[in-house]
Amino acid sequence: MFSVLRLSVIVGLSTVLACLPACSKKQEKIKIGVVTNCTAEFWSIAEAGANKAANEFDVDLQFRQLEKDFDASAQMPIIDSWVKQGVNGIAVSVIDPKNQTEDLTRIAKKVPLITMDNDADQTGRLCYIGINNYEAGKAVGRLVKKSLPKGGTVAIFIGSTKSANGKARTQGVLDELAGQKDAAGTVAAHPTNAELKGKMFGQYFLVDGEAKEDGSPTNAQPLAAGVLARVKGMSDVCMVGLYAYNPPAILEEARAKSMLKDIKIIGFDEAWVTLKGIADGEIVATVVQDPFMYGYKSVEALAAKAKGDDSKLVKDPIPYRVVTKDGGPDETVNGMVVKFPKVADFEAKLKEDLASVKK
């Protein structure tokens, strides 16, 4: 009797012990890593969205805003370390698609990979979460044409044109101004100042004939200051900022030089300073993405993928929107419905999204 009882206890314990690893495995959280291309307010909004999804889907999230802005050599070690840690998925805003494709292809064979904001479509990534940057660039071009209907002088500022979004966004602006696809412009001196060199795109003179790349948020304001000094006194001038931090930099320098009434400013993304500038009538408009949704959708898609569910992978571009002071009716552009929210309404919704994130 004793032997039978002892045997029953041993068998029972063995069954419990055998179950422990499986039970522990079931309790492990899904681990997801998200890495950006720089440190910016745009990415803080995206991080809030990612945290919201992490809370909802019980995810162990590592969100890294890259400290060395637009430095692919600093981005890849972070991604490699996550692979070694055994994360279940990685989302990356690609800095240099051409030179990162080989490394990201290697990563995609080991860990589910998606791209957001900046794409690298030859890597085997599962999906891209972002807007159609070329079409968004064309939207900026239309705003320039509306602001300067008879033509004028344009300066474009951007962090980098190496990235997929930087190239597409810039080309979209130029194609819209020129009225043709793949516009290269015509080399010319400025119509009223022969010392100022650039290119003509239709009726529009582009300062220096190309977008002014700053390479880092810290360089944005000095670069804007230099261009403003060169166009001071000219009429029909529009300054375009294509990364989130560019419009605030332009605005600050235009204030410092007392040029706000002399120029038009058109922005990209939803920096708080940009939104306030629109509300105050100092910035014409801004074409916005949806960084909160980028972060949310990235975590949601990778969390579902870790459970064998592909239904959350994003198939279509996220629509861009055009934020103005007074808003306007929806427009259908190339088959896409584009919304024109009033800045006060847009800002209220953004604050509501951020407030929805559990601390």
N, C-alpha and C positions, 0 to 999 in steps of 0.2 A: 504493500500500500504506500509506504513512504517513498519507495523508488519510483513508483508510478507518479506520485505527486510531484517529486523533485523533477522528474522528466517533463512533466506538464509545464512546470515553472520555467525550465530551461528553454523549452520550445517556445513558450510565450514571450520570454525575453528576447530570444533570437528573432522572432517575428517583429517585435517592436524596434529592435536595433536595426534590422534590415530596412525598416520603413523610414528610419530617421534621415538618411541622405536624400531620399526622394521627397520627404516632407520639407526638409530644409531648402531643397532646390525650388520647390513650389513657392516658398516664401520669399525668395530672392527678388528684389526689385529689378525691373528693366532699367538698364543703364544707357543713357544717350548723351552724346557730346555734340555741342554746337559751337562752331568757331567762326568769328566774323573776319572782315578784311581790315578793320581799323577800330579805334575807339571813338564813338560818337553818340550823340543823343538819339539818333536814328536807331542804333543798336540797343540802347537802353529800353526803348519802346518794344523792340523785338524780344528782348530778354523778358520783359513783363509778360508778353504773350506766351513765350516758351514756359515760363514758370506757372502760368495759369493751366496750361495743358499738362504739365508735370504733376500738378496737384490733382487734376481730374483723373489722370490715367495711372497714378501711383508710380511715377518715374523718378529714378535717381538721375537728376540732370546736372551736367557740367556745362556751363555757358561761359565761353571765353571771348572777351573783346580783345582783339589783337593790339598789343601795346606798341609794336613797331608797325606803324601804318603802312598798309599796302606792301608788306614785305613777305613774299611767299616763302622765303627761307626761314622765317620765324613761324610761319603757319604750319608747315609740314611736320616739324618735331612734335607739336601738340597733337596732331592727328595720329602720328605714329605711336605716341605714348598711350593714346586711348585704345588703339588696336591691341597693344600689349596688355592693357588692363582688362581686355575682354568685353568692351562695350557692345551693346546690341545694335547700335546704329549711330551714324555720324551725319551731321548737316554742316555744310561749309559754304561760305560766300567766297567763291574762287577769285583769286587776285590776278593771276596770269594764266589763262586757259592754255595757251600755246606751250608754255614751259612746265605747267603742272599736270598736264594730261597723263603723262607716263606714270607719275607717282600716284595720282588719283585713281588711275585704272588698276594699279596694283592694290590699292586700298579697297576698291569696290569688289574685288574678287574675294576679299576676306571678311568684310563687314558691309551690311546694307548702307549705301551712301546716297544722299540726296544733295542737290545744290539749291541754294536760295539766294535771291538778289542778283548774284552773278553766276552764270552757268558755265559748264564745260561739258558739252553734249557728246563728246567722243570718249567718255571715261567709263561708260557702263553704269552711270548713276541711275537710280530708280526713277527719279522725276526731278523737275525743276520747279521751284516755288518762287514766282515773281511775275512782274508785269512784262508786257511786250515793250522793251525799252526803245525800239525804233519808233513804234507808234507814239509812245509817250514823248519822244524827242520831237516828232512832227507836231504834237500838240503844243509844245513850247514854241516851235516855229510859227504856228498860227497866232499865238499870243503876241509874238514880236510883230508880226504883220499887222495885227489889229492895233497895236500900240503905235507903230510907225507906218501908217498906211501908204505914205508916199516914199518909203525907203529911208535909209539912214545908216548910222554907224552902230555896229554891234560888236561886243566883246563877250566871249564865252569862257567861263571858268569851270574847271572840273578837277577832281583829285587825280584821276588817271584815265588814259585812253587805251591802256593795255588790256583792261578788263573787258569782258563781253558787253556789260551794260554801258561802260564808258564809250566804247566804239559805237555801239548802236544808237545810244542817246544823242551823241554829237552829230552823227551822220543824219539822224532824223531831223534835227534842227536845220542843218545845212540844205538838205534835200527840199524841205518845205520852203525855205527862203529862196532857193534857186528855181523851184518849180520843176525839178527833174530828179530822177533816181541816180544815186551814186555821184552826186555833184562834187566836182573837184575845185570849182571856182576858177576865176580868171585873175592872174596876178595883176595888181594895179596899185597906184599911189592913191591916197585919199583925195576925193574930188576937190576939197577945199584946203587941204594941207599936204603938200607934196612930200613932206618929210615923213609922214606917217605911211608906212608900207603895209600891204595886206592883200586881200583878194576880194573880188566882187562875186556875190552870190545873188543873181538877179539884181534888184535895186539896193541890195544891202552890202555895205563894206564891212568885212570882218577884220578887225584889228590883228595884225601880224599873220593873217591868213590861216590861222588854226586856233583850236581851243587852247587856252592858257592852263597848263597842268601845274598844280601846286605840289603834288606828291605827299602832302600831309596837311592836316587842319592848321598847324602852326604857321604854315606859309601862305595861307589863303588871304589874310588881311593885307600883308605887305604887297602881294601880287596885285590885289585889287587897287591898292593905293597908287601903285605905279601906273596902271592903265588909266585910272581916273585923272591923274595929273596930265597925261598925254592928250586926253580928249576934252579937257576943261575949256569952256568957251564955245564948244561946238553945239549945234542944235541937232535934234533928232538922234539922240544917243540912247541905246538900250544895253544894259548890263545883264547878262544871263548867268545864273549860278546853277550848275547841274548836279552837284552833290549837296547833301543836307546842310553842310556847314558853310557853303559858298554864299548863299543869299545873306545870312547874318553878317558875314565878313564884308560884303559889298555895302550893305546898309550902314554899318558902322563907319566905314571910310567915307561914304557919301555924306554922312552927317558931319564928320570931322572937317570935310572940305566945303561944307555948305553947298552941296551940289544936289540935294534931294529934289529940288524943284526943276533941275536942269536935265535929269535923266529918268529913264524908266528902268525899273528892276523887275525881272521875272525869275522866279525860283523853281526849285525842285525839292520835294520832300517836305515833311511837316515839323520842322524845328519850331519851338515855341516862339522864338524871336521872329521868324518868318511869318508865322500866323498873326502875331501882334502887329507886324509891319503892314500886313494886308488890312487888318482891322483899322489901322491908323491912316490908311491911304498912302503909305510910303512904298509899298510893293504892289505891283499890279495884280499878280496872281502866283500860285504855285501848283505845279503838277505833282500829285502825291501818289505814293505807292500804298502799302499797308503793312508796315513793319510788325505791328502787333500780330497781324494774321500770319505773317511769314514765320514768326517764332512759334505761334500756336500750331499752325499746320505742319511745320517741320517735326515737332515732337509728336503730334497726333499720328502722323503717317508712319514714323519710325516705331512708335509704340505698337501700333496695329501690326506692322510688318513683323515685329518680334514675336507676335502671337499667331503668325501665319495668315494674316489678313491684309490683302493688297488693295482693298476697296478705298482706303483713305489716301492713296497715292494721287497727287494732283495731276490732272490731265491737261488742263487749259490754263492760259495765262490769267493771273488775277487782274481785274480791270483797274486801270489808273483812273484818277479823278482830277478835276481841275477846280481848285478852291479859289474863290474870289470874295470880295467884300460883301456883295449883295446876292451872290449865287445866281442860278439860272436854270432853265429847263434842260432836261436830258437831251443829248444829241446822239445819233447813231453814226459812227465813223468807221468805215470799212467793216461793217457788219457787227461792230461792238458798241454796246450802249455805254456812253460816257456820261457820268453824273457831274454836275457843277454845284456842289454844296456851298451854302453861305458859310463864311469863315467862322462865325459865332456858333453855328450848329455843328460844324465839323470839330471845332475845338471842344465843345461840350461832349460830343460822342467819344472823342479820344480820351478825355478825362474820365469818362464813365468806364471805358475799357480798362484803363489803368487801375481804377478804384476796384474793379472786379477781381483783381488778383489777390489771393490770400497771402498774408504776410507769414 
